[in-house]
Amino acid sequence: MQRLQLIHANLCTNQKVVVEKLEKEQIGLVYLNSPSDLNSLSSQMKKELCSAVCELDKDSNIKVLVILSKLDKVFCAGANIKELSDCSYESQQISDIFYEIHTVFDSLRKPLIIGVNGVALGGGFELALNGDIIIASEDAKLGLPELKLGVIPGIAGTQRLTHLVGRTTAMKYILTSDQITAQEALNRGIVSNVVKKDQLRDECIKIAKRISEKSLYTLIVGKTAIKNAQELPLSQANQVERQLFNSLLNTQAAKEGIQAFIEKRSPNFRNI
């Protein structure tokens, strides 16, 4: 029987993040679990979340990361407003409360799947936008309502949403603070799939399994090349893609994959 390894669970009563490893499939799952503040991005939540994804990103036995919520109706309610109310321009220059979460997620090497259920507003939506693949349940409601607080999105929300939906549509969502339904998010290309609420975890794992069948190194290189499409000029991104492609030809993964194709069998990328 498949062995599930639960980490951090029940170690302390106020723990906000739970990590589960599916060792056979080489998948690491991270659950947001803070009912008292609706999974808000408090200092503790950010610290535990960043620590969890960093450890999984460094774990050579894990190929894919998945983030989900343990709460029934909320993925993440966004920034912790009490902590935000204590911030000033000066304090942010000295100790930016969102610097770590922005930097950590932006530098993750492995594929990241995020499953969004229920409410994902403000920083919760921005957290979801870090996903390489975003799966939403039918009840998901996304939005960037920061202008109602007299501020703007501060964890790359203005940038990531604009890249996904274009300038004028991003303007509408951000300046009006309108919420986005799951179906609308699918139509706009913000999320990859919409599934029934009780199927969200299974769908995320199903996709993660298909990804984890590939070589870890090739997955990392592939993710890098795709990110370059948004971050580099087209001619430069094409040149880097070609260089990455050429570099992979000498890898054990390429040798296994090409030989398996010739022999008409499935490739085995378990440890490569």
C-alpha positions in Angstrom: 0.0 0.0 0.0 1.2 3.5 -0.8 2.9 5.1 2.1 1.8 8.6 2.9 4.2 10.7 4.9 2.7 13.5 6.9 5.1 16.1 8.1 4.5 18.9 10.6 0.9 17.7 11.3 -0.2 17.9 14.9 3.2 19.0 16.1 1.6 22.1 17.6 -2.0 23.3 17.9 -1.4 26.6 16.1 0.4 25.2 13.1 -0.9 26.9 9.9 0.7 24.7 7.2 0.6 20.9 6.8 2.9 19.0 4.4 2.1 15.6 2.9 4.4 13.6 0.7 3.2 11.0 -1.8 6.5 9.2 -2.0 5.6 6.7 -4.8 4.4 9.5 -7.1 7.1 11.9 -5.9 4.5 14.6 -5.2 4.7 17.1 -2.3 1.4 18.6 -1.1 1.2 21.7 1.1 -2.1 22.5 2.9 -3.0 26.0 4.2 -4.8 25.3 7.5 -5.6 28.4 9.6 -9.4 28.5 10.2 -9.2 31.3 12.8 -8.1 33.9 10.2 -9.3 32.2 7.0 -5.8 31.2 5.9 -4.7 34.9 5.8 -1.1 35.6 5.0 0.0 36.4 8.5 3.7 36.4 9.5 3.4 32.9 10.8 1.6 31.6 7.7 4.1 33.2 5.3 7.0 31.8 7.3 5.6 28.3 7.4 4.5 28.3 3.8 7.8 29.6 2.5 9.7 27.1 4.6 7.5 24.2 3.4 7.8 24.9 -0.3 11.5 25.6 -0.1 12.1 22.2 1.6 10.1 20.4 -1.0 11.8 22.3 -3.8 15.2 21.1 -2.4 14.0 17.5 -1.9 15.4 15.3 -4.7 12.7 12.8 -4.2 9.9 15.3 -5.0 9.2 16.4 -8.6 6.0 18.4 -8.3 4.5 20.7 -5.6 0.8 21.1 -5.0 -0.8 23.8 -2.7 -4.4 23.3 -1.4 -6.5 24.6 1.4 -7.8 22.5 4.3 -10.7 24.9 4.8 -14.0 24.1 3.1 -15.0 27.6 1.8 -11.7 29.5 1.7 -8.4 29.1 -0.1 -6.8 32.2 1.3 -8.5 35.4 2.4 -5.4 37.5 1.6 -3.1 39.7 3.7 -3.6 39.8 7.5 -5.2 43.2 7.8 -4.2 43.7 11.4 -0.6 43.2 10.6 -1.0 45.4 7.5 -2.5 48.2 9.6 0.8 48.4 11.6 2.9 48.9 8.5 4.3 52.2 7.3 6.3 53.3 4.3 9.4 53.4 6.5 8.8 50.0 8.0 8.3 48.5 4.6 11.6 49.9 3.3 13.3 48.2 6.2 11.4 45.0 6.5 9.1 44.3 3.5 6.4 42.0 4.8 5.8 40.4 1.4 9.4 40.2 0.2 10.1 36.6 1.3 6.9 35.1 -0.2 7.4 37.0 -3.5 11.0 35.9 -3.7 10.6 32.3 -2.7 7.7 31.6 -5.1 9.3 33.4 -7.9 12.4 31.3 -7.6 10.8 27.8 -7.2 12.4 25.5 -9.7 9.9 22.6 -9.7 6.4 22.7 -11.3 3.8 24.2 -8.9 0.1 23.3 -9.1 -2.3 25.3 -7.0 -5.8 24.2 -6.3 -8.2 27.0 -5.4 -11.5 26.4 -3.6 -13.8 29.1 -2.4 -12.5 32.5 -1.6 -9.1 33.6 -2.9 -8.9 37.4 -2.5 -6.0 39.9 -2.5 -2.9 38.2 -1.5 -4.7 34.8 -1.7 -5.4 35.4 -5.4 -1.8 36.6 -5.8 -0.5 33.5 -4.1 -2.6 31.4 -6.6 -1.2 33.4 -9.5 2.2 31.9 -8.6 1.0 28.5 -9.8 2.4 27.1 -13.0 -0.9 25.3 -13.3 -4.0 26.7 -11.4 -7.0 24.4 -10.9 -10.2 25.9 -9.5 -13.3 24.4 -7.9 -16.7 25.5 -9.2 -17.2 27.6 -6.1 -14.0 29.6 -6.4 -14.2 33.4 -6.3 -11.0 35.3 -7.2 -10.3 39.0 -6.9 -7.9 41.8 -6.1 -9.9 44.1 -3.8 -6.9 46.1 -2.5 -8.1 49.4 -3.8 -11.0 49.2 -1.3 -8.3 49.5 1.4 -6.6 52.5 -0.3 -3.7 50.4 -1.6 -2.9 48.3 -4.6 -1.9 44.6 -5.0 1.6 44.2 -3.6 2.7 40.6 -4.4 2.9 41.0 -8.2 -0.8 40.9 -8.7 -0.8 43.9 -11.1 1.9 42.2 -13.2 0.8 38.6 -13.2 -2.8 39.3 -13.9 -2.0 41.7 -16.7 0.3 39.1 -18.3 -2.6 36.6 -18.2 -5.6 38.7 -19.3 -4.2 41.8 -20.9 -4.0 45.4 -19.8 -7.6 46.5 -20.3 -9.2 43.4 -18.6 -6.7 43.7 -15.7 -7.6 47.3 -15.3 -11.3 46.4 -15.0 -10.7 43.7 -12.4 -8.2 45.6 -10.3 -9.7 49.2 -10.5 -13.3 47.9 -9.8 -12.3 45.2 -7.3 -14.8 42.9 -9.0 -14.6 39.3 -8.1 -14.0 36.6 -10.8 -16.0 33.4 -10.9 -14.3 30.1 -11.6 -15.9 29.9 -15.1 -14.9 33.4 -16.0 -11.4 32.7 -14.8 -11.3 29.6 -17.1 -12.6 31.7 -20.0 -10.0 34.3 -19.4 -7.1 31.8 -19.2 -6.4 32.5 -15.5 -7.0 28.9 -14.5 -6.4 25.7 -16.4 -9.4 23.6 -15.3 -12.6 24.0 -13.3 -13.8 20.9 -11.4 -16.4 20.0 -8.8 -15.5 21.0 -5.3 -15.0 17.4 -4.0 -12.8 16.6 -7.0 -10.2 19.4 -6.6 -7.6 17.5 -4.6 -7.9 14.4 -6.9 -7.6 16.5 -10.0 -4.5 18.3 -8.8 -2.9 15.0 -7.9 -3.9 13.4 -11.2 -2.2 16.2 -13.1 0.8 16.1 -10.8 1.2 12.4 -11.4 1.4 12.9 -15.2 4.0 15.5 -14.6 6.1 13.5 -12.2 6.5 10.7 -14.8 9.0 13.0 -16.5 12.7 13.6 -15.6 13.1 16.1 -12.8 15.9 17.9 -14.5 13.9 18.1 -17.8 10.9 19.5 -15.8 13.1 22.2 -14.3 14.6 23.2 -17.7 11.1 23.1 -19.3 9.6 25.4 -16.7 12.6 27.8 -17.1 12.0 28.0 -20.9 8.3 28.7 -20.5 8.9 31.4 -17.9 11.3 33.0 -20.4 8.4 33.5 -22.8 7.0 36.2 -20.5 10.3 37.6 -19.1 12.5 37.9 -22.1 12.2 39.4 -25.6 11.1 36.8 -28.1 14.4 36.6 -30.0 16.3 36.2 -26.8 13.9 33.6 -25.4 14.1 31.6 -28.6 17.9 31.6 -28.4 17.9 30.5 -24.8 15.3 27.8 -25.6 17.6 26.4 -28.4 20.6 26.4 -26.0 18.5 24.6 -23.3 17.3 22.0 -25.9 20.9 21.3 -27.1 22.1 21.0 -23.5 19.5 18.3 -22.8 20.7 16.0 -25.6 23.6 14.7 -23.5 21.5 14.0 -20.4 20.6 10.6 -19.1 16.9 11.6 -19.5 17.3 12.2 -23.2 19.1 8.9 -23.7 16.4 7.0 -21.8 13.5 8.8 -23.5 14.9 8.4 -27.1 15.8 4.8 -26.5 12.4 4.0 -25.0 10.8 5.5 -28.1 12.9 3.4 -30.4 12.2 0.3 -28.4 8.4 1.1 -28.2 8.3 1.1 -24.4 7.5 3.7 -21.7 10.5 5.6 -20.5 11.6 5.2 -16.9 12.6 8.6 -15.5 12.2 7.6 -11.8 15.7 8.7 -10.6 16.7 11.0 -13.4 
